[in-house]
Amino acid sequence: MKKTNGLRDALGKTFADRRNWNRRIEVAGERYIYCSAKNEIRRIDQREGYEVALLVGCFVLGKFVWCC
């Protein structure tokens, strides 16, 4: 995953829609989930026999912001 403006815009637009909250959604060939209770967007990464949800960003005043 490379942090680009295009990816930021796609994630912001996708998860601004409440219908996509708490669901696994594919954006730019990778799977993401927005956890509304924690206000976090995480990228789902497949590892050997299990999945890891890596923190990507969150919403601040309605706009997507990268974490880390």
mmCIF file as Biopython writes it, N, C-alpha, C and O atoms, coordinates in Angstrom:
data_model
#
loop_
_atom_site.group_PDB
_atom_site.id
_atom_site.type_symbol
_atom_site.label_atom_id
_atom_site.label_alt_id
_atom_site.label_comp_id
_atom_site.label_asym_id
_atom_site.label_entity_id
_atom_site.label_seq_id
_atom_site.pdbx_PDB_ins_code
_atom_site.Cartn_x
_atom_site.Cartn_y
_atom_site.Cartn_z
_atom_site.occupancy
_atom_site.B_iso_or_equiv
_atom_site.auth_seq_id
_atom_site.auth_asym_id
_atom_site.pdbx_PDB_model_num
ATOM 1   N N  . MET A ? 1  ? 0.835   -1.166  0.000  1.0 0.0 1  A 1 
ATOM 2   C CA . MET A ? 1  ? 0.000   0.000   0.000  1.0 0.0 1  A 1 
ATOM 3   C C  . MET A ? 1  ? 0.888   1.241   0.000  1.0 0.0 1  A 1 
ATOM 4   O O  . MET A ? 1  ? 1.716   1.426   0.892  1.0 0.0 1  A 1 
ATOM 5   N N  . LYS A ? 2  ? 0.707   2.065   -0.987 1.0 0.0 2  A 1 
ATOM 6   C CA . LYS A ? 2  ? 1.436   3.324   -1.057 1.0 0.0 2  A 1 
ATOM 7   C C  . LYS A ? 2  ? 0.448   4.451   -0.778 1.0 0.0 2  A 1 
ATOM 8   O O  . LYS A ? 2  ? -0.620  4.517   -1.387 1.0 0.0 2  A 1 
ATOM 9   N N  . LYS A ? 3  ? 0.810   5.331   0.140  1.0 0.0 3  A 1 
ATOM 10  C CA . LYS A ? 3  ? -0.071  6.432   0.519  1.0 0.0 3  A 1 
ATOM 11  C C  . LYS A ? 3  ? -0.064  7.478   -0.588 1.0 0.0 3  A 1 
ATOM 12  O O  . LYS A ? 3  ? 0.897   8.233   -0.736 1.0 0.0 3  A 1 
ATOM 13  N N  . THR A ? 4  ? -1.141  7.516   -1.359 1.0 0.0 4  A 1 
ATOM 14  C CA . THR A ? 4  ? -1.268  8.481   -2.441 1.0 0.0 4  A 1 
ATOM 15  C C  . THR A ? 4  ? -2.540  9.293   -2.240 1.0 0.0 4  A 1 
ATOM 16  O O  . THR A ? 4  ? -3.436  8.896   -1.495 1.0 0.0 4  A 1 
ATOM 17  N N  . ASN A ? 5  ? -2.605  10.425  -2.908 1.0 0.0 5  A 1 
ATOM 18  C CA . ASN A ? 5  ? -3.814  11.248  -2.832 1.0 0.0 5  A 1 
ATOM 19  C C  . ASN A ? 5  ? -5.007  10.516  -3.422 1.0 0.0 5  A 1 
ATOM 20  O O  . ASN A ? 5  ? -6.128  10.650  -2.930 1.0 0.0 5  A 1 
ATOM 21  N N  . GLY A ? 6  ? -4.770  9.739   -4.479 1.0 0.0 6  A 1 
ATOM 22  C CA . GLY A ? 6  ? -5.856  8.980   -5.095 1.0 0.0 6  A 1 
ATOM 23  C C  . GLY A ? 6  ? -6.444  7.951   -4.144 1.0 0.0 6  A 1 
ATOM 24  O O  . GLY A ? 6  ? -7.663  7.802   -4.059 1.0 0.0 6  A 1 
ATOM 25  N N  . LEU A ? 7  ? -5.578  7.240   -3.429 1.0 0.0 7  A 1 
ATOM 26  C CA . LEU A ? 7  ? -6.048  6.251   -2.458 1.0 0.0 7  A 1 
ATOM 27  C C  . LEU A ? 7  ? -6.763  6.941   -1.306 1.0 0.0 7  A 1 
ATOM 28  O O  . LEU A ? 7  ? -7.806  6.470   -0.853 1.0 0.0 7  A 1 
ATOM 29  N N  . ARG A ? 8  ? -6.213  8.053   -0.829 1.0 0.0 8  A 1 
ATOM 30  C CA . ARG A ? 8  ? -6.862  8.806   0.252  1.0 0.0 8  A 1 
ATOM 31  C C  . ARG A ? 8  ? -8.259  9.248   -0.160 1.0 0.0 8  A 1 
ATOM 32  O O  . ARG A ? 8  ? -9.207  9.111   0.613  1.0 0.0 8  A 1 
ATOM 33  N N  . ASP A ? 9  ? -8.393  9.773   -1.368 1.0 0.0 9  A 1 
ATOM 34  C CA . ASP A ? 9  ? -9.693  10.221  -1.852 1.0 0.0 9  A 1 
ATOM 35  C C  . ASP A ? 9  ? -10.665 9.058   -1.998 1.0 0.0 9  A 1 
ATOM 36  O O  . ASP A ? 9  ? -11.840 9.179   -1.652 1.0 0.0 9  A 1 
ATOM 37  N N  . ALA A ? 10 ? -10.174 7.923   -2.514 1.0 0.0 10 A 1 
ATOM 38  C CA . ALA A ? 10 ? -11.032 6.746   -2.689 1.0 0.0 10 A 1 
ATOM 39  C C  . ALA A ? 10 ? -11.515 6.207   -1.346 1.0 0.0 10 A 1 
ATOM 40  O O  . ALA A ? 10 ? -12.689 5.864   -1.204 1.0 0.0 10 A 1 
ATOM 41  N N  . LEU A ? 11 ? -10.621 6.129   -0.356 1.0 0.0 11 A 1 
ATOM 42  C CA . LEU A ? 11 ? -11.016 5.651   0.972  1.0 0.0 11 A 1 
ATOM 43  C C  . LEU A ? 11 ? -11.985 6.622   1.628  1.0 0.0 11 A 1 
ATOM 44  O O  . LEU A ? 11 ? -12.977 6.202   2.225  1.0 0.0 11 A 1 
ATOM 45  N N  . GLY A ? 12 ? -11.709 7.908   1.523  1.0 0.0 12 A 1 
ATOM 46  C CA . GLY A ? 12 ? -12.601 8.912   2.104  1.0 0.0 12 A 1 
ATOM 47  C C  . GLY A ? 12 ? -13.984 8.868   1.500  1.0 0.0 12 A 1 
ATOM 48  O O  . GLY A ? 12 ? -14.980 8.936   2.221  1.0 0.0 12 A 1 
ATOM 49  N N  . LYS A ? 13 ? -14.060 8.755   0.177  1.0 0.0 13 A 1 
ATOM 50  C CA . LYS A ? 13 ? -15.356 8.712   -0.502 1.0 0.0 13 A 1 
ATOM 51  C C  . LYS A ? 13 ? -16.100 7.415   -0.187 1.0 0.0 13 A 1 
ATOM 52  O O  . LYS A ? 13 ? -17.308 7.439   0.047  1.0 0.0 13 A 1 
ATOM 53  N N  . THR A ? 14 ? -15.399 6.297   -0.178 1.0 0.0 14 A 1 
ATOM 54  C CA . THR A ? 14 ? -16.030 5.001   0.076  1.0 0.0 14 A 1 
ATOM 55  C C  . THR A ? 14 ? -16.610 4.931   1.477  1.0 0.0 14 A 1 
ATOM 56  O O  . THR A ? 14 ? -17.759 4.526   1.651  1.0 0.0 14 A 1 
ATOM 57  N N  . PHE A ? 15 ? -15.832 5.320   2.477  1.0 0.0 15 A 1 
ATOM 58  C CA . PHE A ? 15 ? -16.275 5.154   3.858  1.0 0.0 15 A 1 
ATOM 59  C C  . PHE A ? 15 ? -17.048 6.349   4.399  1.0 0.0 15 A 1 
ATOM 60  O O  . PHE A ? 15 ? -17.492 6.317   5.547  1.0 0.0 15 A 1 
ATOM 61  N N  . ALA A ? 16 ? -17.222 7.402   3.604  1.0 0.0 16 A 1 
ATOM 62  C CA . ALA A ? 16 ? -18.116 8.489   3.996  1.0 0.0 16 A 1 
ATOM 63  C C  . ALA A ? 16 ? -19.568 8.019   3.922  1.0 0.0 16 A 1 
ATOM 64  O O  . ALA A ? 16 ? -20.440 8.573   4.592  1.0 0.0 16 A 1 
ATOM 65  N N  . ASP A ? 17 ? -19.823 7.003   3.110  1.0 0.0 17 A 1 
ATOM 66  C CA . ASP A ? 17 ? -21.158 6.419   2.974  1.0 0.0 17 A 1 
ATOM 67  C C  . ASP A ? 17 ? -21.385 5.424   4.110  1.0 0.0 17 A 1 
ATOM 68  O O  . ASP A ? 17 ? -20.667 4.430   4.211  1.0 0.0 17 A 1 
ATOM 69  N N  . ARG A ? 18 ? -22.358 5.678   4.950  1.0 0.0 18 A 1 
ATOM 70  C CA . ARG A ? 18 ? -22.612 4.827   6.122  1.0 0.0 18 A 1 
ATOM 71  C C  . ARG A ? 18 ? -22.922 3.375   5.757  1.0 0.0 18 A 1 
ATOM 72  O O  . ARG A ? 18 ? -22.722 2.481   6.580  1.0 0.0 18 A 1 
ATOM 73  N N  . ARG A ? 19 ? -23.399 3.130   4.560  1.0 0.0 19 A 1 
ATOM 74  C CA . ARG A ? 19 ? -23.689 1.744   4.155  1.0 0.0 19 A 1 
ATOM 75  C C  . ARG A ? 19 ? -22.426 0.894   4.110  1.0 0.0 19 A 1 
ATOM 76  O O  . ARG A ? 19 ? -22.510 -0.332  4.185  1.0 0.0 19 A 1 
ATOM 77  N N  . ASN A ? 20 ? -21.271 1.512   3.990  1.0 0.0 20 A 1 
ATOM 78  C CA . ASN A ? 20 ? -20.009 0.775   3.914  1.0 0.0 20 A 1 
ATOM 79  C C  . ASN A ? 20 ? -19.319 0.624   5.270  1.0 0.0 20 A 1 
ATOM 80  O O  . ASN A ? 20 ? -18.251 0.016   5.351  1.0 0.0 20 A 1 
ATOM 81  N N  . TRP A ? 21 ? -19.905 1.161   6.322  1.0 0.0 21 A 1 
ATOM 82  C CA . TRP A ? 21 ? -19.293 1.055   7.646  1.0 0.0 21 A 1 
ATOM 83  C C  . TRP A ? 21 ? -19.354 -0.377  8.142  1.0 0.0 21 A 1 
ATOM 84  O O  . TRP A ? 21 ? -20.335 -1.080  7.899  1.0 0.0 21 A 1 
ATOM 85  N N  . ASN A ? 22 ? -18.320 -0.809  8.829  1.0 0.0 22 A 1 
ATOM 86  C CA . ASN A ? 22 ? -18.235 -2.136  9.451  1.0 0.0 22 A 1 
ATOM 87  C C  . ASN A ? 22 ? -18.355 -3.275  8.437  1.0 0.0 22 A 1 
ATOM 88  O O  . ASN A ? 22 ? -18.792 -4.375  8.773  1.0 0.0 22 A 1 
ATOM 89  N N  . ARG A ? 23 ? -17.970 -3.002  7.217  1.0 0.0 23 A 1 
ATOM 90  C CA . ARG A ? 23 ? -17.946 -4.011  6.153  1.0 0.0 23 A 1 
ATOM 91  C C  . ARG A ? 23 ? -16.565 -4.044  5.530  1.0 0.0 23 A 1 
ATOM 92  O O  . ARG A ? 23 ? -15.848 -3.044  5.510  1.0 0.0 23 A 1 
ATOM 93  N N  . ARG A ? 24 ? -16.209 -5.206  5.024  1.0 0.0 24 A 1 
ATOM 94  C CA . ARG A ? 24 ? -14.941 -5.330  4.289  1.0 0.0 24 A 1 
ATOM 95  C C  . ARG A ? 24 ? -15.193 -4.902  2.850  1.0 0.0 24 A 1 
ATOM 96  O O  . ARG A ? 24 ? -16.013 -5.494  2.149  1.0 0.0 24 A 1 
ATOM 97  N N  . ILE A ? 25 ? -14.487 -3.879  2.423  1.0 0.0 25 A 1 
ATOM 98  C CA . ILE A ? 25 ? -14.677 -3.302  1.096  1.0 0.0 25 A 1 
ATOM 99  C C  . ILE A ? 25 ? -13.338 -3.330  0.367  1.0 0.0 25 A 1 
ATOM 100 O O  . ILE A ? 25 ? -12.294 -3.051  0.956  1.0 0.0 25 A 1 
ATOM 101 N N  . GLU A ? 26 ? -13.378 -3.669  -0.921 1.0 0.0 26 A 1 
ATOM 102 C CA . GLU A ? 26 ? -12.152 -3.654  -1.714 1.0 0.0 26 A 1 
ATOM 103 C C  . GLU A ? 26 ? -11.990 -2.288  -2.371 1.0 0.0 26 A 1 
ATOM 104 O O  . GLU A ? 26 ? -12.885 -1.808  -3.066 1.0 0.0 26 A 1 
ATOM 105 N N  . VAL A ? 27 ? -10.837 -1.674  -2.141 1.0 0.0 27 A 1 
ATOM 106 C CA . VAL A ? 27 ? -10.489 -0.381  -2.728 1.0 0.0 27 A 1 
ATOM 107 C C  . VAL A ? 27 ? -9.079  -0.511  -3.287 1.0 0.0 27 A 1 
ATOM 108 O O  . VAL A ? 27 ? -8.154  -0.889  -2.568 1.0 0.0 27 A 1 
ATOM 109 N N  . ALA A ? 28 ? -8.918  -0.200  -4.557 1.0 0.0 28 A 1 
ATOM 110 C CA . ALA A ? 28 ? -7.603  -0.237  -5.217 1.0 0.0 28 A 1 
ATOM 111 C C  . ALA A ? 28 ? -6.925  -1.597  -5.067 1.0 0.0 28 A 1 
ATOM 112 O O  . ALA A ? 28 ? -5.712  -1.671  -4.869 1.0 0.0 28 A 1 
ATOM 113 N N  . GLY A ? 29 ? -7.705  -2.668  -5.160 1.0 0.0 29 A 1 
ATOM 114 C CA . GLY A ? 29 ? -7.143  -4.018  -5.136 1.0 0.0 29 A 1 
ATOM 115 C C  . GLY A ? 29 ? -6.812  -4.566  -3.762 1.0 0.0 29 A 1 
ATOM 116 O O  . GLY A ? 29 ? -6.287  -5.674  -3.660 1.0 0.0 29 A 1 
ATOM 117 N N  . GLU A ? 30 ? -7.104  -3.820  -2.696 1.0 0.0 30 A 1 
ATOM 118 C CA . GLU A ? 30 ? -6.846  -4.292  -1.334 1.0 0.0 30 A 1 
ATOM 119 C C  . GLU A ? 30 ? -8.136  -4.173  -0.526 1.0 0.0 30 A 1 
ATOM 120 O O  . GLU A ? 30 ? -9.018  -3.378  -0.850 1.0 0.0 30 A 1 
ATOM 121 N N  . ARG A ? 31 ? -8.229  -4.986  0.541  1.0 0.0 31 A 1 
ATOM 122 C CA . ARG A ? 31 ? -9.437  -4.979  1.364  1.0 0.0 31 A 1 
ATOM 123 C C  . ARG A ? 31 ? -9.246  -4.076  2.578  1.0 0.0 31 A 1 
ATOM 124 O O  . ARG A ? 31 ? -8.221  -4.115  3.258  1.0 0.0 31 A 1 
ATOM 125 N N  . TYR A ? 32 ? -10.277 -3.256  2.826  1.0 0.0 32 A 1 
ATOM 126 C CA . TYR A ? 32 ? -10.266 -2.322  3.943  1.0 0.0 32 A 1 
ATOM 127 C C  . TYR A ? 32 ? -11.563 -2.472  4.725  1.0 0.0 32 A 1 
ATOM 128 O O  . TYR A ? 32 ? -12.561 -2.970  4.205  1.0 0.0 32 A 1 
ATOM 129 N N  . ILE A ? 33 ? -11.536 -2.035  5.987  1.0 0.0 33 A 1 
ATOM 130 C CA . ILE A ? 33 ? -12.735 -2.008  6.815  1.0 0.0 33 A 1 
ATOM 131 C C  . ILE A ? 33 ? -12.708 -0.722  7.627  1.0 0.0 33 A 1 
ATOM 132 O O  . ILE A ? 33 ? -11.661 -0.304  8.121  1.0 0.0 33 A 1 
ATOM 133 N N  . TYR A ? 34 ? -13.888 -0.096  7.758  1.0 0.0 34 A 1 
ATOM 134 C CA . TYR A ? 34 ? -14.023 1.079   8.619  1.0 0.0 34 A 1 
ATOM 135 C C  . TYR A ? 34 ? -14.760 0.646   9.873  1.0 0.0 34 A 1 
ATOM 136 O O  . TYR A ? 34 ? -15.910 0.214   9.794  1.0 0.0 34 A 1 
ATOM 137 N N  . CYS A ? 35 ? -14.124 0.754   11.021 1.0 0.0 35 A 1 
ATOM 138 C CA . CYS A ? 35 ? -14.719 0.401   12.314 1.0 0.0 35 A 1 
ATOM 139 C C  . CYS A ? 35 ? -15.326 1.676   12.888 1.0 0.0 35 A 1 
ATOM 140 O O  . CYS A ? 35 ? -14.610 2.523   13.423 1.0 0.0 35 A 1 
ATOM 141 N N  . SER A ? 36 ? -16.649 1.812   12.776 1.0 0.0 36 A 1 
ATOM 142 C CA . SER A ? 36 ? -17.294 3.059   13.192 1.0 0.0 36 A 1 
ATOM 143 C C  . SER A ? 36 ? -17.164 3.316   14.686 1.0 0.0 36 A 1 
ATOM 144 O O  . SER A ? 36 ? -17.077 4.474   15.094 1.0 0.0 36 A 1 
ATOM 145 N N  . ALA A ? 37 ? -17.147 2.280   15.513 1.0 0.0 37 A 1 
ATOM 146 C CA . ALA A ? 37 ? -17.055 2.473   16.964 1.0 0.0 37 A 1 
ATOM 147 C C  . ALA A ? 37 ? -15.721 3.101   17.368 1.0 0.0 37 A 1 
ATOM 148 O O  . ALA A ? 37 ? -15.649 3.827   18.360 1.0 0.0 37 A 1 
ATOM 149 N N  . LYS A ? 38 ? -14.669 2.823   16.602 1.0 0.0 38 A 1 
ATOM 150 C CA . LYS A ? 38 ? -13.338 3.354   16.922 1.0 0.0 38 A 1 
ATOM 151 C C  . LYS A ? 38 ? -12.907 4.468   15.975 1.0 0.0 38 A 1 
ATOM 152 O O  . LYS A ? 38 ? -11.863 5.087   16.180 1.0 0.0 38 A 1 
ATOM 153 N N  . ASN A ? 39 ? -13.710 4.730   14.930 1.0 0.0 39 A 1 
ATOM 154 C CA . ASN A ? 39 ? -13.381 5.732   13.919 1.0 0.0 39 A 1 
ATOM 155 C C  . ASN A ? 39 ? -12.035 5.423   13.261 1.0 0.0 39 A 1 
ATOM 156 O O  . ASN A ? 39 ? -11.197 6.309   13.097 1.0 0.0 39 A 1 
ATOM 157 N N  . GLU A ? 40 ? -11.841 4.158   12.888 1.0 0.0 40 A 1 
ATOM 158 C CA . GLU A ? 40 ? -10.577 3.721   12.287 1.0 0.0 40 A 1 
ATOM 159 C C  . GLU A ? 40 ? -10.815 3.036   10.949 1.0 0.0 40 A 1 
ATOM 160 O O  . GLU A ? 40 ? -11.778 2.288   10.784 1.0 0.0 40 A 1 
ATOM 161 N N  . ILE A ? 41 ? -9.938  3.295   10.009 1.0 0.0 41 A 1 
ATOM 162 C CA . ILE A ? 41 ? -9.920  2.552   8.754  1.0 0.0 41 A 1 
ATOM 163 C C  . ILE A ? 41 ? -8.704  1.651   8.809  1.0 0.0 41 A 1 
ATOM 164 O O  . ILE A ? 41 ? -7.589  2.106   9.066  1.0 0.0 41 A 1 
ATOM 165 N N  . ARG A ? 42 ? -8.928  0.366   8.564  1.0 0.0 42 A 1 
ATOM 166 C CA . ARG A ? 42 ? -7.847  -0.613  8.641  1.0 0.0 42 A 1 
ATOM 167 C C  . ARG A ? 42 ? -7.761  -1.394  7.337  1.0 0.0 42 A 1 
ATOM 168 O O  . ARG A ? 42 ? -8.774  -1.677  6.697  1.0 0.0 42 A 1 
ATOM 169 N N  . ARG A ? 43 ? -6.531  -1.737  6.955  1.0 0.0 43 A 1 
ATOM 170 C CA . ARG A ? 43 ? -6.284  -2.575  5.778  1.0 0.0 43 A 1 
ATOM 171 C C  . ARG A ? 43 ? -6.160  -4.012  6.254  1.0 0.0 43 A 1 
ATOM 172 O O  . ARG A ? 43 ? -5.416  -4.304  7.190  1.0 0.0 43 A 1 
ATOM 173 N N  . ILE A ? 44 ? -6.886  -4.901  5.609  1.0 0.0 44 A 1 
ATOM 174 C CA . ILE A ? 44 ? -6.858  -6.308  5.983  1.0 0.0 44 A 1 
ATOM 175 C C  . ILE A ? 44 ? -5.751  -6.988  5.201  1.0 0.0 44 A 1 
ATOM 176 O O  . ILE A ? 44 ? -5.755  -6.998  3.970  1.0 0.0 44 A 1 
ATOM 177 N N  . ASP A ? 45 ? -4.812  -7.552  5.924  1.0 0.0 45 A 1 
ATOM 178 C CA . ASP A ? 45 ? -3.630  -8.184  5.344  1.0 0.0 45 A 1 
ATOM 179 C C  . ASP A ? 45 ? -3.673  -9.681  5.632  1.0 0.0 45 A 1 
ATOM 180 O O  . ASP A ? 45 ? -3.817  -10.089 6.785  1.0 0.0 45 A 1 
ATOM 181 N N  . GLN A ? 46 ? -3.549  -10.493 4.594  1.0 0.0 46 A 1 
ATOM 182 C CA . GLN A ? 46 ? -3.529  -11.949 4.752  1.0 0.0 46 A 1 
ATOM 183 C C  . GLN A ? 46 ? -2.131  -12.397 5.139  1.0 0.0 46 A 1 
ATOM 184 O O  . GLN A ? 46 ? -1.154  -12.068 4.467  1.0 0.0 46 A 1 
ATOM 185 N N  . ARG A ? 47 ? -2.047  -13.139 6.212  1.0 0.0 47 A 1 
ATOM 186 C CA . ARG A ? 47 ? -0.782  -13.732 6.641  1.0 0.0 47 A 1 
ATOM 187 C C  . ARG A ? 47 ? -0.935  -15.240 6.562  1.0 0.0 47 A 1 
ATOM 188 O O  . ARG A ? 47 ? -1.968  -15.726 6.102  1.0 0.0 47 A 1 
ATOM 189 N N  . GLU A ? 48 ? 0.041   -15.970 6.986  1.0 0.0 48 A 1 
ATOM 190 C CA . GLU A ? 48 ? -0.008  -17.432 6.926  1.0 0.0 48 A 1 
ATOM 191 C C  . GLU A ? 48 ? -1.088  -17.973 7.852  1.0 0.0 48 A 1 
ATOM 192 O O  . GLU A ? 48 ? -0.856  -18.160 9.047  1.0 0.0 48 A 1 
ATOM 193 N N  . GLY A ? 49 ? -2.259  -18.220 7.300  1.0 0.0 49 A 1 
ATOM 194 C CA . GLY A ? 49 ? -3.339  -18.832 8.059  1.0 0.0 49 A 1 
ATOM 195 C C  . GLY A ? 49 ? -4.185  -17.889 8.894  1.0 0.0 49 A 1 
ATOM 196 O O  . GLY A ? 49 ? -5.085  -18.348 9.597  1.0 0.0 49 A 1 
ATOM 197 N N  . TYR A ? 50 ? -3.930  -16.585 8.845  1.0 0.0 50 A 1 
ATOM 198 C CA . TYR A ? 50 ? -4.744  -15.650 9.615  1.0 0.0 50 A 1 
ATOM 199 C C  . TYR A ? 50 ? -4.739  -14.278 8.949  1.0 0.0 50 A 1 
ATOM 200 O O  . TYR A ? 50 ? -3.959  -14.023 8.031  1.0 0.0 50 A 1 
ATOM 201 N N  . GLU A ? 51 ? -5.623  -13.398 9.424  1.0 0.0 51 A 1 
ATOM 202 C CA . GLU A ? 51 ? -5.715  -12.044 8.900  1.0 0.0 51 A 1 
ATOM 203 C C  . GLU A ? 51 ? -5.305  -11.038 9.970  1.0 0.0 51 A 1 
ATOM 204 O O  . GLU A ? 51 ? -5.513  -11.253 11.164 1.0 0.0 51 A 1 
ATOM 205 N N  . VAL A ? 52 ? -4.725  -9.948  9.518  1.0 0.0 52 A 1 
ATOM 206 C CA . VAL A ? 52 ? -4.336  -8.856  10.406 1.0 0.0 52 A 1 
ATOM 207 C C  . VAL A ? 52 ? -4.977  -7.585  9.859  1.0 0.0 52 A 1 
ATOM 208 O O  . VAL A ? 52 ? -4.935  -7.335  8.655  1.0 0.0 52 A 1 
ATOM 209 N N  . ALA A ? 53 ? -5.570  -6.785  10.739 1.0 0.0 53 A 1 
ATOM 210 C CA . ALA A ? 53 ? -6.165  -5.512  10.336 1.0 0.0 53 A 1 
ATOM 211 C C  . ALA A ? 53 ? -5.220  -4.388  10.755 1.0 0.0 53 A 1 
ATOM 212 O O  . ALA A ? 53 ? -5.157  -4.023  11.929 1.0 0.0 53 A 1 
ATOM 213 N N  . LEU A ? 54 ? -4.493  -3.848  9.792  1.0 0.0 54 A 1 
ATOM 214 C CA . LEU A ? 54 ? -3.481  -2.823  10.059 1.0 0.0 54 A 1 
ATOM 215 C C  . LEU A ? 54 ? -4.101  -1.427  9.986  1.0 0.0 54 A 1 
ATOM 216 O O  . LEU A ? 54 ? -4.847  -1.124  9.054  1.0 0.0 54 A 1 
ATOM 217 N N  . LEU A ? 55 ? -3.795  -0.588  10.958 1.0 0.0 55 A 1 
ATOM 218 C CA . LEU A ? 55 ? -4.344  0.761   11.013 1.0 0.0 55 A 1 
ATOM 219 C C  . LEU A ? 55 ? -3.822  1.590   9.839  1.0 0.0 55 A 1 
ATOM 220 O O  . LEU A ? 55 ? -2.620  1.630   9.577  1.0 0.0 55 A 1 
ATOM 221 N N  . VAL A ? 56 ? -4.743  2.246   9.141  1.0 0.0 56 A 1 
ATOM 222 C CA . VAL A ? 56 ? -4.391  3.066   7.982  1.0 0.0 56 A 1 
ATOM 223 C C  . VAL A ? 56 ? -4.684  4.538   8.252  1.0 0.0 56 A 1 
ATOM 224 O O  . VAL A ? 56 ? -3.845  5.400   7.989  1.0 0.0 56 A 1 
ATOM 225 N N  . GLY A ? 57 ? -5.875  4.825   8.778  1.0 0.0 57 A 1 
ATOM 226 C CA . GLY A ? 57 ? -6.256  6.214   9.000  1.0 0.0 57 A 1 
ATOM 227 C C  . GLY A ? 57 ? -7.562  6.327   9.748  1.0 0.0 57 A 1 
ATOM 228 O O  . GLY A ? 57 ? -8.106  5.341   10.244 1.0 0.0 57 A 1 
ATOM 229 N N  . CYS A ? 58 ? -8.063  7.570   9.820  1.0 0.0 58 A 1 
ATOM 230 C CA . CYS A ? 58 ? -9.331  7.816   10.495 1.0 0.0 58 A 1 
ATOM 231 C C  . CYS A ? 58 ? -9.955  9.078   9.884  1.0 0.0 58 A 1 
ATOM 232 O O  . CYS A ? 58 ? -9.355  9.738   9.036  1.0 0.0 58 A 1 
ATOM 233 N N  . PHE A ? 59 ? -11.164 9.390   10.334 1.0 0.0 59 A 1 
ATOM 234 C CA . PHE A ? 59 ? -11.835 10.605  9.883  1.0 0.0 59 A 1 
ATOM 235 C C  . PHE A ? 59 ? -11.702 11.680  10.961 1.0 0.0 59 A 1 
ATOM 236 O O  . PHE A ? 59 ? -11.943 11.422  12.140 1.0 0.0 59 A 1 
ATOM 237 N N  . VAL A ? 60 ? -11.319 12.875  10.547 1.0 0.0 60 A 1 
ATOM 238 C CA . VAL A ? 60 ? -11.249 14.027  11.439 1.0 0.0 60 A 1 
ATOM 239 C C  . VAL A ? 60 ? -12.079 15.131  10.801 1.0 0.0 60 A 1 
ATOM 240 O O  . VAL A ? 60 ? -11.763 15.603  9.709  1.0 0.0 60 A 1 
ATOM 241 N N  . LEU A ? 61 ? -13.126 15.536  11.479 1.0 0.0 61 A 1 
ATOM 242 C CA . LEU A ? 61 ? -14.044 16.560  10.964 1.0 0.0 61 A 1 
ATOM 243 C C  . LEU A ? 61 ? -14.524 16.224  9.553  1.0 0.0 61 A 1 
ATOM 244 O O  . LEU A ? 61 ? -14.617 17.100  8.692  1.0 0.0 61 A 1 
ATOM 245 N N  . GLY A ? 62 ? -14.826 14.947  9.329  1.0 0.0 62 A 1 
ATOM 246 C CA . GLY A ? 62 ? -15.375 14.509  8.055  1.0 0.0 62 A 1 
ATOM 247 C C  . GLY A ? 62 ? -14.373 14.295  6.940  1.0 0.0 62 A 1 
ATOM 248 O O  . GLY A ? 62 ? -14.771 14.000  5.813  1.0 0.0 62 A 1 
ATOM 249 N N  . LYS A ? 63 ? -13.082 14.435  7.215  1.0 0.0 63 A 1 
ATOM 250 C CA . LYS A ? 63 ? -12.059 14.233  6.190  1.0 0.0 63 A 1 
ATOM 251 C C  . LYS A ? 63 ? -11.132 13.102  6.600  1.0 0.0 63 A 1 
ATOM 252 O O  . LYS A ? 63 ? -10.820 12.938  7.779  1.0 0.0 63 A 1 
ATOM 253 N N  . PHE A ? 64 ? -10.692 12.321  5.614  1.0 0.0 64 A 1 
ATOM 254 C CA . PHE A ? 64 ? -9.791  11.204  5.874  1.0 0.0 64 A 1 
ATOM 255 C C  . PHE A ? 64 ? -8.389  11.715  6.176  1.0 0.0 64 A 1 
ATOM 256 O O  . PHE A ? 64 ? -7.879  12.602  5.491  1.0 0.0 64 A 1 
ATOM 257 N N  . VAL A ? 65 ? -7.767  11.143  7.215  1.0 0.0 65 A 1 
ATOM 258 C CA . VAL A ? 65 ? -6.408  11.519  7.619  1.0 0.0 65 A 1 
ATOM 259 C C  . VAL A ? 65 ? -5.592  10.243  7.780  1.0 0.0 65 A 1 
ATOM 260 O O  . VAL A ? 65 ? -6.057  9.287   8.402  1.0 0.0 65 A 1 
ATOM 261 N N  . TRP A ? 66 ? -4.376  10.215  7.226  1.0 0.0 66 A 1 
ATOM 262 C CA . TRP A ? 66 ? -3.479  9.064   7.388  1.0 0.0 66 A 1 
ATOM 263 C C  . TRP A ? 66 ? -3.013  8.962   8.835  1.0 0.0 66 A 1 
ATOM 264 O O  . TRP A ? 66 ? -2.812  9.978   9.501  1.0 0.0 66 A 1 
ATOM 265 N N  . CYS A ? 67 ? -2.845  7.764   9.308  1.0 0.0 67 A 1 
ATOM 266 C CA . CYS A ? 67 ? -2.227  7.530   10.616 1.0 0.0 67 A 1 
ATOM 267 C C  . CYS A ? 67 ? -0.811  7.013   10.383 1.0 0.0 67 A 1 
ATOM 268 O O  . CYS A ? 67 ? -0.558  6.281   9.426  1.0 0.0 67 A 1 
ATOM 269 N N  . CYS A ? 68 ? 0.089   7.391   11.246 1.0 0.0 68 A 1 
ATOM 270 C CA . CYS A ? 68 ? 1.495   6.959   11.206 1.0 0.0 68 A 1 
ATOM 271 C C  . CYS A ? 68 ? 2.211   7.532   10.017 1.0 0.0 68 A 1 
ATOM 272 O O  . CYS A ? 68 ? 3.399   7.272   9.827  1.0 0.0 68 A 1 
#
